[in-house]
Amino acid sequence: MEMGLFGTLYLYEIRKVLKRKMTWIALGGVVSVMLFMCFEVLMNNYSISDSKTGESVRYSSYERAMDRQERAEKWNGRLLDDTLLQEMQAAYADWLERETVSDHAMTASSVVFAEAPEDEAEAERQNQQRRAYEAIYRYVKGVVGDEDVHTVDAATFYERRQRMVMEYGEALYLTEGEKEYWRGHEAQVPLTFCWDMGPSMMLAAFKTILALTALMTGMIFSGVFAEEHMRKTDQLVLCSRHGRGRLYLAKLLAAMTLGVAGTLLVEGLTFLSFGVLYGYGKNWNGMLQMYLESSPFALTLGEGIVILTVLLLLAAVLHSVLALVFSGWTRSSLASMSLMVVYTLGTLFINVPERLRVLSQCLYLMPAKLVRGSAFYDARLVGGGGRYLTNWQTGIILYPLLALGLALLGSLIYRRWQISGR
């Protein structure tokens, strides 16, 4: 019987939140912003001049992106080895040529533009050849630089990529134990080329989704306790048999349910939007290094999206509880909402130098720093003695524990106010 009464109370708290105008304003605003950011590519236009007719032709950024994707997808599944690199370099051979200037004492290399062929048909053929290998060219250039992209072989390419990983590890002040861990867990080479804009755009969107849903949570739940304090209706709770404990638990579970549901809705719409625009193809098993060149994580694009989704939903639980604690502590909707804004923007924009290892790592375990694609660059680990957790594994354990701690703190604040806050 008591469980049935608690269920009724739980549903009542959900209905109370859903009836508030602020709930729908916040949710509608966040959904609108995310949809605008997803489909903004359709509204960005640019003009190019047709080489044959001289007329100006208008294209949208979306058409340009789909053209790049169509050309790049032809290389999906190919190993980034000497064969593919030589094909790419041959395609760009008549665009750039290396020139060596000797001055007895020293030799300097420079890159100069080759003269365009006079034959228009030949010029167009060369241009199409370069465009076909553009995705390979840009990816390799991102690792080895502008000049070496025209001469690098596979062995040098992977050596330079490994050097990037090691240099980033040094910048993060990795310990010898952490370096040893990554030597046994890093991604295997040679890499398999994969181009898929859908998963890549989704990985890039998590940072924005996290920030917007955290602010949305603050707006929705800032008045849960504050309005009751202001209207004095919370005093009626003292007349009930299990007022303090049961009511607090009902509010807590209702907030967590709605927080997760709202976040899942925003992420789901974003996921569907990128699916409509770019599709997801068959490249969920593409290596994460195709999106983050120097990431040490041996993950696929699909695994990266699943991991960030789990972290996003756990962060939604954490933020829902935090908003309730702020609401009960300040007893003011405006104050609790302001604290959520300060928390969200503070953890999003504040940075701590990596040399302050403990403080910096703690900051980068916060949702605003961890629930983003670029977090897979961070090779810092938690643990020791040969047993380590990665940053995302730590977050999956840490966020529920933080939510539980905040829930207990909120319960103490709630009970104390009911007894002494009259």
C-alpha positions as CSV (number, residue, x, y, z in Angstrom):
1,M,0.0,0.0,0.0
2,E,2.8,2.4,0.9
3,M,4.6,1.7,-2.4
4,G,1.4,2.6,-4.2
5,L,1.1,5.9,-2.3
6,F,4.8,6.6,-3.0
7,G,4.1,6.0,-6.7
8,T,1.3,8.4,-6.7
9,L,3.4,11.0,-5.0
10,Y,6.2,10.4,-7.6
11,L,3.8,10.9,-10.5
12,Y,2.4,14.0,-8.8
13,E,5.8,15.5,-8.6
14,I,6.5,14.8,-12.3
15,R,3.2,16.4,-13.3
16,K,4.0,19.5,-11.2
17,V,7.2,20.0,-13.1
18,L,5.6,19.4,-16.4
19,K,2.9,21.9,-15.7
20,R,5.4,24.7,-15.2
21,K,5.8,27.1,-18.1
22,M,9.6,27.3,-17.4
23,T,9.9,23.6,-18.2
24,W,8.6,23.9,-21.7
25,I,10.4,27.2,-22.3
26,A,13.7,25.7,-21.3
27,L,13.1,22.4,-23.3
28,G,11.8,24.2,-26.3
29,G,14.7,26.7,-26.3
30,V,17.4,24.0,-26.1
31,V,15.8,21.8,-28.8
32,S,15.5,24.9,-31.1
33,V,19.1,25.8,-30.6
34,M,20.3,22.3,-31.2
35,L,18.2,21.9,-34.4
36,F,19.4,25.3,-35.7
37,M,23.0,24.3,-35.1
38,C,22.4,21.0,-36.9
39,F,20.7,22.4,-39.9
40,E,22.6,25.7,-40.1
41,V,24.7,24.1,-42.8
42,L,21.7,24.3,-45.2
43,M,21.6,28.1,-44.8
44,N,25.3,28.9,-45.4
45,N,25.9,29.6,-49.1
46,Y,28.9,30.6,-51.1
47,S,29.6,31.4,-54.7
48,I,32.2,30.1,-57.1
49,S,33.0,31.0,-60.7
50,D,32.6,28.4,-63.4
51,S,35.9,28.0,-65.1
52,K,34.2,27.3,-68.5
53,T,31.4,29.8,-68.6
54,G,32.7,32.4,-66.1
55,E,29.3,32.5,-64.5
56,S,28.9,32.7,-60.7
57,V,27.4,29.5,-59.3
58,R,25.9,29.4,-55.8
59,Y,26.4,26.4,-53.6
60,S,25.4,25.6,-50.0
61,S,27.8,24.5,-47.4
62,Y,25.8,21.3,-47.2
63,E,26.3,20.6,-50.9
64,R,30.0,21.1,-50.5
65,A,30.1,18.8,-47.5
66,M,28.2,16.0,-49.3
67,D,30.5,16.4,-52.3
68,R,33.5,15.9,-50.1
69,Q,31.9,12.9,-48.4
70,E,31.0,11.3,-51.7
71,R,34.7,11.6,-52.9
72,A,36.1,10.5,-49.5
73,E,33.9,7.5,-49.0
74,K,35.5,5.8,-52.0
75,W,38.6,5.2,-49.9
76,N,36.8,3.7,-46.9
77,G,38.4,0.4,-45.9
78,R,41.8,1.1,-47.5
79,L,44.9,0.8,-45.3
80,L,46.9,3.9,-44.9
81,D,50.0,2.3,-46.3
82,D,52.7,3.1,-48.8
83,T,50.4,2.1,-51.7
84,L,47.7,4.6,-50.8
85,L,50.2,7.3,-49.9
86,Q,52.0,7.0,-53.2
87,E,48.7,7.2,-55.1
88,M,47.8,10.4,-53.2
89,Q,51.2,11.9,-53.8
90,A,51.1,11.0,-57.5
91,A,47.7,12.8,-57.7
92,Y,49.2,16.0,-56.2
93,A,52.6,15.7,-58.0
94,D,51.7,18.3,-60.7
95,W,50.3,20.7,-58.2
96,L,53.3,21.1,-56.0
97,E,56.9,20.3,-56.7
98,R,59.9,20.4,-54.4
99,E,62.9,22.5,-55.4
100,T,66.3,22.1,-53.8
101,V,68.6,25.1,-53.7
102,S,72.3,24.4,-52.9
103,D,74.6,27.0,-51.6
104,H,77.8,24.9,-51.0
105,A,77.5,25.2,-47.2
106,M,73.8,24.4,-46.9
107,T,70.9,22.9,-48.8
108,A,67.4,24.3,-48.4
109,S,64.1,22.8,-49.6
110,S,61.1,24.8,-50.6
111,V,57.7,24.1,-52.0
112,V,56.6,26.0,-55.1
113,F,53.4,25.9,-57.2
114,A,53.8,24.2,-60.5
115,E,52.7,26.1,-63.6
116,A,49.2,25.3,-64.6
117,P,49.0,23.5,-68.0
118,E,47.8,25.5,-70.9
119,D,45.5,22.7,-72.1
120,E,42.2,23.3,-70.2
121,A,41.2,19.6,-70.5
122,E,44.5,18.6,-68.9
123,A,44.1,21.2,-66.1
124,E,40.6,19.9,-65.4
125,R,41.9,16.3,-65.3
126,Q,44.6,17.2,-62.8
127,N,42.1,19.1,-60.7
128,Q,39.7,16.1,-60.6
129,Q,42.5,13.8,-59.7
130,R,43.5,16.0,-56.8
131,R,39.9,16.3,-55.6
132,A,39.6,12.5,-55.6
133,Y,42.4,12.2,-53.0
134,E,41.6,15.4,-51.1
135,A,40.5,13.5,-47.9
136,I,43.6,11.4,-47.8
137,Y,45.8,14.5,-48.5
138,R,44.2,16.5,-45.7
139,Y,44.4,13.7,-43.1
140,V,48.1,13.0,-43.8
141,K,48.9,16.7,-43.9
142,G,47.4,17.0,-40.4
143,V,50.0,14.6,-39.1
144,V,53.2,15.4,-41.1
145,G,52.7,19.0,-42.2
146,D,52.4,20.9,-45.5
147,E,55.8,20.0,-47.0
148,D,56.3,16.3,-46.0
149,V,52.8,15.3,-47.1
150,H,54.3,15.1,-50.7
151,T,57.1,12.7,-49.8
152,V,56.3,10.9,-46.6
153,D,56.2,7.1,-46.6
154,A,54.0,4.9,-44.3
155,A,56.9,4.2,-41.8
156,T,57.6,7.9,-41.4
157,F,53.9,8.7,-41.2
158,Y,53.3,6.4,-38.3
159,E,56.5,7.4,-36.6
160,R,55.4,11.1,-36.8
161,R,51.9,10.1,-35.5
162,Q,53.5,8.2,-32.6
163,R,55.7,11.2,-31.8
164,M,52.5,13.4,-31.6
165,V,51.0,11.0,-29.1
166,M,54.2,10.9,-27.0
167,E,54.6,14.7,-27.1
168,Y,51.0,15.2,-26.0
169,G,51.7,12.6,-23.2
170,E,54.7,14.7,-22.1
171,A,52.5,17.8,-22.0
172,L,50.1,16.0,-19.8
173,Y,52.9,14.9,-17.4
174,L,52.1,11.2,-17.7
175,T,53.8,9.0,-15.2
176,E,56.0,6.0,-16.3
177,G,53.2,3.7,-15.2
178,E,50.7,5.5,-17.4
179,K,53.1,5.4,-20.4
180,E,53.6,1.7,-19.9
181,Y,49.8,1.2,-19.8
182,W,49.3,2.9,-23.1
183,R,52.1,0.9,-24.7
184,G,49.9,-2.1,-24.2
185,H,46.5,-0.5,-25.0
186,E,47.1,2.0,-27.8
187,A,45.5,1.7,-31.3
188,Q,47.1,-0.7,-33.7
189,V,48.7,0.3,-37.0
190,P,48.4,0.5,-39.9
191,L,45.2,2.6,-39.7
192,T,42.3,1.8,-41.9
193,F,40.9,4.9,-43.6
194,C,37.3,5.8,-42.8
195,W,35.3,8.9,-43.7
196,D,31.8,9.3,-42.2
197,M,30.5,12.7,-41.4
198,G,27.5,11.5,-39.4
199,P,29.5,9.9,-36.5
200,S,32.1,12.6,-36.7
201,M,29.5,15.4,-36.4
202,M,27.8,13.6,-33.6
203,L,31.0,13.2,-31.6
204,A,31.7,16.9,-32.0
205,A,28.1,17.8,-30.9
206,F,28.3,16.2,-27.4
207,K,30.1,19.3,-25.9
208,T,27.2,21.6,-26.9
209,I,24.5,19.1,-25.9
210,L,26.1,18.7,-22.4
211,A,26.3,22.5,-21.9
212,L,22.8,23.2,-23.1
213,T,21.1,20.4,-21.2
214,A,22.9,21.4,-18.0
215,L,21.5,24.9,-18.3
216,M,18.1,23.5,-19.2
217,T,18.2,21.3,-16.0
218,G,19.0,24.4,-13.9
219,M,16.1,26.3,-15.3
220,I,13.6,23.4,-14.9
221,F,14.4,22.4,-11.4
222,S,15.5,25.6,-9.8
223,G,12.0,26.2,-8.4
224,V,11.2,22.7,-7.1
225,F,12.0,23.6,-3.5
226,A,12.2,27.4,-3.8
227,E,8.6,27.9,-4.8
228,E,7.4,25.8,-1.9
229,H,9.5,27.8,0.5
230,M,8.2,31.1,-1.0
231,R,4.5,30.0,-0.8
232,K,4.9,28.3,2.6
233,T,3.2,25.2,1.2
234,D,6.2,23.1,2.4
235,Q,4.9,23.4,6.0
236,L,2.0,21.1,5.1
237,V,4.5,18.3,4.8
238,L,4.9,18.3,8.5
239,C,1.3,17.2,8.8
240,S,2.0,14.0,7.0
241,R,3.3,10.7,8.4
242,H,6.4,10.3,6.2
243,G,6.6,13.9,5.0
244,R,10.3,14.7,5.0
245,G,11.8,11.5,3.8
246,R,9.2,10.2,1.3
247,L,8.5,13.6,-0.3
248,Y,12.2,14.4,-0.8
249,L,12.8,11.0,-2.4
250,A,9.8,11.5,-4.7
251,K,11.1,14.9,-5.8
252,L,14.6,13.5,-6.3
253,L,13.4,10.6,-8.4
254,A,11.1,12.8,-10.4
255,A,13.9,15.3,-11.1
256,M,16.3,12.5,-12.2
257,T,13.7,10.9,-14.5
258,L,12.8,14.2,-16.2
259,G,16.4,15.3,-16.4
260,V,17.4,12.1,-18.2
261,A,14.3,12.1,-20.4
262,G,15.0,15.7,-21.5
263,T,18.6,15.1,-22.2
264,L,17.8,11.9,-24.1
265,L,15.3,13.8,-26.2
266,V,17.8,16.5,-27.1
267,E,20.5,14.0,-28.0
268,G,18.1,11.8,-29.9
269,L,16.9,14.7,-32.0
270,T,20.5,15.7,-32.7
271,F,21.4,12.1,-33.6
272,L,18.4,11.9,-36.0
273,S,19.2,15.3,-37.5
274,F,22.8,14.3,-38.5
275,G,21.4,11.0,-39.8
276,V,19.0,12.9,-42.1
277,L,21.7,15.3,-43.2
278,Y,24.7,13.0,-43.6
279,G,23.6,9.4,-42.9
280,Y,25.6,7.0,-40.8
281,G,26.6,4.6,-43.5
282,K,28.4,1.4,-42.4
283,N,31.3,3.0,-40.7
284,W,30.5,2.7,-37.0
285,N,33.5,0.4,-36.8
286,G,35.8,3.0,-38.2
287,M,38.8,3.8,-36.0
288,L,38.5,6.7,-33.7
289,Q,41.8,8.0,-35.0
290,M,40.1,9.0,-38.2
291,Y,38.4,11.7,-36.1
292,L,41.2,12.3,-33.6
293,E,44.5,11.7,-35.2
294,S,46.7,11.4,-32.1
295,S,44.2,9.8,-29.7
296,P,45.7,6.8,-27.9
297,F,42.3,5.1,-27.4
298,A,41.7,1.8,-29.3
299,L,38.1,2.6,-29.9
300,T,35.8,2.8,-32.9
301,L,33.6,5.8,-33.8
302,G,30.5,3.9,-32.7
303,E,32.0,2.9,-29.3
304,G,33.0,6.6,-28.8
305,I,29.4,7.7,-29.3
306,V,28.0,5.0,-27.0
307,I,30.5,5.9,-24.2
308,L,29.7,9.7,-24.5
309,T,26.0,8.9,-24.5
310,V,26.3,6.9,-21.2
311,L,28.4,9.7,-19.7
312,L,25.9,12.3,-20.9
313,L,23.0,10.5,-19.2
314,L,24.9,10.0,-16.0
315,A,25.8,13.7,-16.1
316,A,22.1,14.5,-16.5
317,V,21.4,12.6,-13.3
318,L,24.2,14.5,-11.5
319,H,23.0,17.9,-12.8
320,S,19.4,17.2,-11.8
321,V,20.4,16.4,-8.2
322,L,22.7,19.4,-8.1
323,A,19.9,21.7,-9.2
324,L,17.7,20.4,-6.4
325,V,20.4,20.9,-3.9
326,F,20.9,24.5,-5.1
327,S,17.1,25.0,-4.9
328,G,16.8,23.7,-1.4
329,W,19.9,25.5,-0.2
330,T,19.2,29.0,-1.6
331,R,15.4,28.8,-1.4
332,S,15.4,31.1,-4.4
333,S,14.7,30.1,-8.1
334,L,16.8,33.0,-9.4
335,A,19.8,32.2,-7.1
336,S,19.7,28.4,-7.8
337,M,19.5,29.1,-11.6
338,S,22.4,31.5,-11.4
339,L,24.5,28.9,-9.5
340,M,23.8,26.4,-12.3
341,V,24.9,28.9,-14.9
342,V,28.1,29.7,-13.0
343,Y,28.8,26.0,-12.5
344,T,28.2,25.1,-16.2
345,L,30.1,28.0,-17.8
346,G,32.8,27.8,-15.1
347,T,33.7,24.2,-15.7
348,L,33.3,24.7,-19.5
349,F,35.7,27.6,-19.9
350,I,38.1,27.5,-16.9
351,N,41.3,25.7,-17.6
352,V,44.1,24.6,-15.2
353,P,47.7,24.2,-16.4
354,E,48.6,20.5,-16.9
355,R,51.7,20.9,-14.7
356,L,49.2,21.2,-11.7
357,R,48.5,17.5,-12.4
358,V,46.0,16.6,-9.7
359,L,43.9,19.9,-10.0
360,S,43.9,19.8,-13.8
361,Q,42.9,16.1,-13.9
362,C,40.1,16.7,-11.4
363,L,38.7,19.5,-13.6
364,Y,38.9,17.5,-16.7
365,L,36.8,14.7,-15.1
366,M,33.9,17.2,-14.7
367,P,31.1,16.6,-17.2
368,A,31.7,19.8,-19.2
369,K,35.3,18.7,-19.9
370,L,34.7,14.9,-20.2
371,V,31.5,14.6,-22.2
372,R,33.1,15.7,-25.5
373,G,34.8,14.0,-28.4
374,S,38.2,15.7,-27.7
375,A,38.3,14.1,-24.3
376,F,39.6,11.0,-26.1
377,Y,42.9,12.9,-26.5
378,D,43.4,12.9,-22.7
379,A,45.6,10.0,-21.8
380,R,45.8,10.6,-18.1
381,L,44.7,7.7,-16.0
382,V,43.3,7.2,-12.4
383,G,44.9,4.5,-10.3
384,G,48.3,3.0,-9.8
385,G,50.3,-0.1,-9.3
386,G,49.6,-1.3,-12.8
387,R,45.8,-1.0,-12.4
388,Y,44.3,2.0,-14.1
389,L,41.0,3.4,-15.2
390,T,40.8,5.7,-18.2
391,N,39.0,9.1,-17.9
392,W,35.7,7.8,-19.3
393,Q,35.8,4.7,-17.1
394,T,36.4,6.9,-14.1
395,G,33.5,9.2,-15.1
396,I,31.1,6.3,-15.3
397,I,31.9,5.3,-11.7
398,L,32.4,8.9,-10.4
399,Y,29.1,10.5,-11.5
400,P,26.7,8.2,-9.7
401,L,28.8,8.5,-6.5
402,L,28.7,12.3,-6.8
403,A,25.0,12.2,-7.4
404,L,24.5,10.0,-4.3
405,G,26.6,12.3,-2.2
406,L,24.7,15.4,-3.4
407,A,21.4,13.6,-2.8
408,L,22.4,12.9,0.9
409,L,23.5,16.5,1.3
410,G,20.2,17.8,-0.2
411,S,18.3,15.6,2.2
412,L,20.1,17.1,5.2
413,I,19.5,20.6,4.0
414,Y,15.8,19.8,3.4
415,R,15.2,18.2,6.8
416,R,17.1,21.0,8.6
417,W,15.1,23.7,6.9
418,Q,11.8,22.0,7.8
419,I,12.8,21.9,11.5
420,S,14.7,25.1,12.0
421,G,13.7,27.3,9.1
422,R,10.4,28.6,10.5
